[in-house]
């Protein structure tokens, strides 16, 4: 039957009917695997994984939300995360919920395989009003500018069957398909199922990086893949749609492998720059600010690239007047940049934020 974008798509179950072999992607697959292995190794060099997770996940959260036209910046989100949720702007709320959803999902992998439990939990974190429930009505995907319908996902009553099939495929003990290719295939399938009223794209991108962690291709969910998708957004949607219309799995998988190669390298370079800056600041604190130096203080400047005296007091278990004095001292030394935002006195690790925004 010819594809009709306005009619609910009869999505085939996994695995794909088209024969997909690891050898189809030759050196590109090898390059992607090597890139992820090097990124995984870079993660192991940091003394505290939070040094990576906190800023890296914020950057991914901003980029993934930008794909859905939720627009803010890394600096703004880092700033507004210190404020009560009632005072945050809506785009920053959305990005911070993405971060919480990703970190929550990562934390579940020690207890559960990727499954409906994790899918709906991620969705609940992203869209609190949705309660994580699968949609019960038909929806469609339209061009934002022309409003032309590009894709109508399967009917709501098909979602449980398709998600169960997705779970079996993702968790199958089958080495005939490389785990990276398996994750890429599963990503298309989830987006094609489109199981929620809202947040499908963000949920799907979280699941993709979590599948890389579950498959032990990464140790932390830090791949900045949304940066690549943002730069090639129309290609991303075209490749997904080409699988639906023409069963062009190979073109889609190649596109995603190229993105993973690209972003594994970008992410690793970012981490190397973060680690170099961390070591520089730690030595400056130890040498020039010995009276206030501690490992916890040095790490806090990177775990929380924007700090308030109150937040630092919580981290160091000291009085906020004491931590305010620390922050002012570091601001006077040029390590931090001070600013007053409303009633809040904030201090930014401006060099770290610059690294994150360049990425």
NORKA-V631359 format. One record per run of one state. SS is the DSSP state (@ for helix, = for strand, . for the rest). FROM is the first residue (numbers start at 1). TO is the last residue. If there is no record, write none. Layout:
# NORKA-V631359
SS:FROM:TO / SS:FROM:TO
This chain:
# NORKA-V631359
.:1:21 / @:22:43 / .:44:49 / @:50:67 / .:68:73 / @:74:80 / .:81:84 / @:85:87 / .:88:89 / @:90:108 / .:109:115 / @:116:126 / .:127:127 / @:128:130 / .:131:140 / =:141:142 / .:143:148 / =:149:151 / .:152:155 / @:156:170 / .:171:178 / @:179:193 / .:194:199 / @:200:214 / .:215:224 / @:225:231 / .:232:232 / @:233:246 / .:247:248 / @:249:288 / .:289:294 / @:295:303 / .:304:305 / =:306:308 / @:309:316 / .:317:319 / @:320:332 / .:333:336 / =:337:341 / .:342:343 / =:344:348 / .:349:349 / @:350:358 / .:359:359
